[in-house]
Amino acid sequence: MKSHAKVVVIGGGVVGCSVLFHLARHGWTDIVLLERDELTSGSTWHAAGGMHTINGDPNVAKLQKYTISLYKEIEELSGQATGVHLTGGVLLAATEARLDWLRGVVAKGRYLGIDLEEISPDEAADLMPLLDPKQFVGAVRNKEDGHLDPSGVTHAYAKAARKLGAEVERFTKVEDIVRRADGLWRVITNKGEVVAEHVVNAGGLWAREVGRMVGLELPVLAMEHMYLITEDMPEVAAWNQKTGTEIIHAVDFDGELYLRQERGGMLMGTYEKANKPWSEFQTPWNFGHELLEPDIDRIAPSLEVGFRHFPAFQNTGIKQIINGPFTFAPDGNPLVGPVRGLPGFWVACGVMAGFSQGGGVGLALSNWMIEGDPGADIWAMDVSRYGDWATMAYTNAKVRENYSRRFSIRFPNEELPAGRPLKTTPVYDLLSAKGAQWGVAYGLEVPLWYAPDGVKDEFSWRRSSDFEHVAKEVKTVRTSVGLSEISSFAKYRVTGEGAAAWLDRLLACKLPKPGRMTLAPMLKEDGRLIGDFSLANLGDSNRDNGNWFVASSGIAEQYHMRWFEAHLPQDGSVMIEALGAKLTGLSIAGPKARDVLARATRADVSNAAFPFMAIRKMDIGMAPCLVGRVSYTGDLGYEIWVAPEYQRAVYQTLMAAGEDFGIGLFGARALNALRLEKNYGSWAREYRPIYGPLEAGLDRFVAYGKETDFIGKQAALAERQQGGKLRLRAFVVDAADAEIIGDEPIWFDGAVRGWVTSGGYAHHSETSVAMGYLPKEIADEADGFEIELLGKRYRARMQPTPLFDANLERMRG
Ligand SMILES: Cc1cc2nc3c(=O)[nH]c(=O)nc-3n(C[C@H](O)[C@H](O)[C@H](O)COP(=O)(O)OP(=O)(O)OC[C@H]3O[C@@H](n4cnc5c(N)ncnc54)[C@H](O)[C@@H]3O)c2cc1C
């Protein structure tokens, strides 16, 4: 074994081998994979080998499509058969709600280039002869589904990597990982030590244990999973003989089942409701090529549905039941990327569909390690979406919930209850008493809307029980004044003598003067957005540039801290702190917001003394607060930041001060309706690391001419000169009884040309609205756009100026 390597990959399952292959293909060959046993000795060897392109997140779906397209290449490169059978498949709906969901999947497929087609139950039965069409209301055909040989694929990755110069060391167990003072990693094994620049944790079933070697508690948990294999079935033999083809894949969502042909019989697997975690605290090191005891009682309810939906199963025997463990993150998506605070330590774990996702994970991680950027939008897989709050107990609750819902529909207004409430702010019970219906962002409870007694969310694809109540909240804001809880924003304090210079290089905007705020896009080297912040200068004079306040999307706190810390100067001249729950927030907005604030404080809050985008320290009641004159509602409004011990007092002061002005509470759903009619974008929707500032309409906040060579400046200048490829646009949509939510296709001239990033009902403007990206060539067409929703296309009219307060009189007045 070599003593030094650029990269050590820990784990020879399908994911580790894919990472190794991608690194080697990208040109890094001084790399070694360490596997404690034979390759495939974790969950890989007993997988059912199914592969599919669809995923709830379109960007993950793209990577799944890439994974499937890769198998031919690795087979040719390695000379190792992968056993790929591209049979195609049917996705089955037994209820109308499921068919609505499937129509959304077909719609997304149109701009992802995934060939999906809605078909009738009878047409599905013509393709998959074992199903009873009477049990279904519709189906979708996917030509890119199939299955493969898990061991063959893993060895093909490893052999191809070796051919390119990588090394694989089997029976080499990593026992400890130690960071040296010079930043290199000592990877200590039972066979000696390798010193490496980079370490990749692809430990699969042992990813937690490998993480613990560097003090990291990763939010992953293994679950037991069962599938059965039947005896040979005459129906299968007859079909094979008649058509000369295999029986295609089927996913029966309402039965929570997946099926495929396995030799002369069938394989049927299920994600059962009464599921069981495996090795909740510690994965035994002596576990390897073993299976777990099957428990047919656990899967019996699913099998009962399966036998009804696929009657031929009633007449066949079960040859074998496989029960094996594999790992999940709390939301079921992989954990990929660099780990904050551990330079050179990378993770590629929690991959629950290694044969659909392994290639994409390897590609993104190798790009990230070599180029400094994943090269794709992998937000949904980024390890930074979890923070310290994702504890082992939280992970346990969430993974079990996610497993039991693997094939369940998640409606757009559905919040999942497991692991909650975990983080709450001091006004939580006060708002609950007012009917707050809670959602969650980065572990923190967030009020979504306020329900009268006896009313709650009815989960639906269509307008639901909250519609009229959210409308009332919006009306309160637009006609008098509303109060909302905004603690879920991420808040950062940047201090130190080097702070101004550092921010000037990190952010693309012009720095605001003391007492002022600005919108601050942050770019990567390639000129794409990596953040959008509001930046406030809390310095008292032009000489004091060492006190800055930054606010942004709460879900990106860890993501941004990883970036900030990676760019901090080493000389200690800049300090940055994520304030999290140490700073809570309330916001008031609406035409009467100034009157309310004036009653609650002794500070001068007149327009002259406290204009738009000003920020001041002021007491509200007796509590010391930081107040910014800005509001995401696009109305006259204020964001009030306060230490948590004062939040209740400030809330009560504002509610009392607002009584005469008709103050009411509003939640995140009303805020969405309000920001959409202002054409305001939001992080992880309109603003993502694949869009440039010109494309996203944030170019007006980029100080292209500033002297400082800010990160991404050259690329942003090039984007401005060449015009980029896309444009973000807002639309008014003739939708009927359902709202656009995001990821729907935008049609133009009979073809899908763009995709929606956000949508909803703008209650004040009384119309459905959407925002989305289009190729720039058609982005200024006056008409001809349609948005597809639940299988129908609705006319979408371009709305270049905001529906509300286009000339900013309300906001600045
Ligand atoms: C019953 C069942 C059916 C499944 N069906 C499918 C399916 O149809 N389609 C699909 O896509 N997925 C399926 N899966 C999931 C799939 O198996 C996983 O997504 C995949 O195997 C994950 O691979 P991995 O490389 O991340 O982890 P693992 O396969 O667990 O690999 C991790 C490797 O790391 C090694 N290792 C760990 N720690 C160390 C250390 N300290 N030193 C050295 N080596 C170490 C282990 O020995 C192991 O070989 C199924 C899983 C099960 C259990």
The ligand as an SDF file (V2000), in Angstrom:
LIG
                    3D

 53 58  0  0  0  0  0  0  0  0999 V2000
  -32.3660   -5.2500    0.2720 C   0  0  0  0  0  0  0  0  0  0  0  0
  -31.8350   -4.0590   -0.4710 C   0  0  0  0  0  0  0  0  0  0  0  0
  -32.3080   -3.7600   -1.7390 C   0  0  0  0  0  0  0  0  0  0  0  0
  -31.8230   -2.6240   -2.4220 C   0  0  0  0  0  0  0  0  0  0  0  0
  -32.2660   -2.3780   -3.6870 N   0  0  0  0  0  0  0  0  0  0  0  0
  -31.7540   -1.3380   -4.3850 C   0  0  0  0  0  0  0  0  0  0  0  0
  -32.1330   -1.1100   -5.7260 C   0  0  0  0  0  0  0  0  0  0  0  0
  -32.9320   -1.8280   -6.2900 O   0  0  0  0  0  0  0  0  0  0  0  0
  -31.5970   -0.0400   -6.3720 N   0  0  0  0  0  0  0  0  0  0  0  0
  -30.7140    0.8070   -5.7710 C   0  0  0  0  0  0  0  0  0  0  0  0
  -30.2470    1.7630   -6.4050 O   0  0  0  0  0  0  0  0  0  0  0  0
  -30.3420    0.6010   -4.4960 N   0  0  0  0  0  0  0  0  0  0  0  0
  -30.8250   -0.4490   -3.7950 C   0  0  0  0  0  0  0  0  0  0  0  0
  -30.4280   -0.6650   -2.5050 N   0  0  0  0  0  0  0  0  0  0  0  0
  -29.5550    0.3290   -1.8680 C   0  0  0  0  0  0  0  0  0  0  0  0
  -28.1270    0.1840   -2.2840 C   0  0  0  0  0  0  0  0  0  0  0  0
  -27.6860   -1.0690   -1.8970 O   0  0  0  0  0  0  0  0  0  0  0  0
  -27.2910    1.3020   -1.6480 C   0  0  0  0  0  0  0  0  0  0  0  0
  -27.7620    2.5400   -2.1330 O   0  0  0  0  0  0  0  0  0  0  0  0
  -25.8150    1.1710   -1.9770 C   0  0  0  0  0  0  0  0  0  0  0  0
  -25.3580   -0.1170   -1.7670 O   0  0  0  0  0  0  0  0  0  0  0  0
  -24.9960    2.1400   -1.1470 C   0  0  0  0  0  0  0  0  0  0  0  0
  -23.6460    1.9490   -1.4550 O   0  0  0  0  0  0  0  0  0  0  0  0
  -22.4590    2.5690   -0.5980 P   0  0  0  0  0  0  0  0  0  0  0  0
  -21.2370    2.3860   -1.3950 O   0  0  0  0  0  0  0  0  0  0  0  0
  -22.8220    3.9270   -0.1830 O   0  0  0  0  0  0  0  0  0  0  0  0
  -22.4240    1.7610    0.7450 O   0  0  0  0  0  0  0  0  0  0  0  0
  -21.9900    0.2150    1.1430 P   0  0  0  0  0  0  0  0  0  0  0  0
  -22.4470   -0.6800    0.0540 O   0  0  0  0  0  0  0  0  0  0  0  0
  -22.4690    0.0210    2.4790 O   0  0  0  0  0  0  0  0  0  0  0  0
  -20.4470    0.3120    1.0240 O   0  0  0  0  0  0  0  0  0  0  0  0
  -19.6210    0.8280    2.0100 C   0  0  0  0  0  0  0  0  0  0  0  0
  -18.3060    0.0970    1.9790 C   0  0  0  0  0  0  0  0  0  0  0  0
  -17.3990    0.7570    2.8340 O   0  0  0  0  0  0  0  0  0  0  0  0
  -16.6160   -0.1930    3.4890 C   0  0  0  0  0  0  0  0  0  0  0  0
  -16.1010    0.4230    4.7140 N   0  0  0  0  0  0  0  0  0  0  0  0
  -16.8320    1.0230    5.6870 C   0  0  0  0  0  0  0  0  0  0  0  0
  -16.0350    1.4630    6.6660 N   0  0  0  0  0  0  0  0  0  0  0  0
  -14.7790    1.1710    6.3040 C   0  0  0  0  0  0  0  0  0  0  0  0
  -13.5290    1.3840    6.9220 C   0  0  0  0  0  0  0  0  0  0  0  0
  -13.4380    1.9610    8.1090 N   0  0  0  0  0  0  0  0  0  0  0  0
  -12.4280    0.9790    6.2590 N   0  0  0  0  0  0  0  0  0  0  0  0
  -12.5180    0.3960    5.0480 C   0  0  0  0  0  0  0  0  0  0  0  0
  -13.6930    0.1430    4.4360 N   0  0  0  0  0  0  0  0  0  0  0  0
  -14.8020    0.5440    5.0530 C   0  0  0  0  0  0  0  0  0  0  0  0
  -17.5600   -1.3270    3.7380 C   0  0  0  0  0  0  0  0  0  0  0  0
  -16.9240   -2.5410    3.9660 O   0  0  0  0  0  0  0  0  0  0  0  0
  -18.3980   -1.3160    2.4720 C   0  0  0  0  0  0  0  0  0  0  0  0
  -17.9160   -2.1950    1.4960 O   0  0  0  0  0  0  0  0  0  0  0  0
  -30.8700   -1.7950   -1.8070 C   0  0  0  0  0  0  0  0  0  0  0  0
  -30.4000   -2.1080   -0.5380 C   0  0  0  0  0  0  0  0  0  0  0  0
  -30.8740   -3.2340    0.1180 C   0  0  0  0  0  0  0  0  0  0  0  0
  -30.3370   -3.5240    1.4650 C   0  0  0  0  0  0  0  0  0  0  0  0
  1  2  1  0
  2  3  1  0
  2 52  2  0
  3  4  2  0
  4  5  1  0
  4 50  1  0
  5  6  2  0
  6  7  1  0
  6 13  1  0
  7  8  2  0
  7  9  1  0
  9 10  1  0
 10 11  2  0
 10 12  1  0
 12 13  2  0
 13 14  1  0
 14 15  1  0
 14 50  1  0
 15 16  1  0
 16 17  1  0
 16 18  1  0
 18 19  1  0
 18 20  1  0
 20 21  1  0
 20 22  1  0
 22 23  1  0
 23 24  1  0
 24 25  2  0
 24 26  1  0
 24 27  1  0
 27 28  1  0
 28 29  2  0
 28 30  1  0
 28 31  1  0
 31 32  1  0
 32 33  1  0
 33 34  1  0
 33 48  1  0
 34 35  1  0
 35 36  1  0
 35 46  1  0
 36 37  1  0
 36 45  1  0
 37 38  2  0
 38 39  1  0
 39 40  1  0
 39 45  2  0
 40 41  1  0
 40 42  2  0
 42 43  1  0
 43 44  2  0
 44 45  1  0
 46 47  1  0
 46 48  1  0
 48 49  1  0
 50 51  2  0
 51 52  1  0
 52 53  1  0
M  END
$$$$
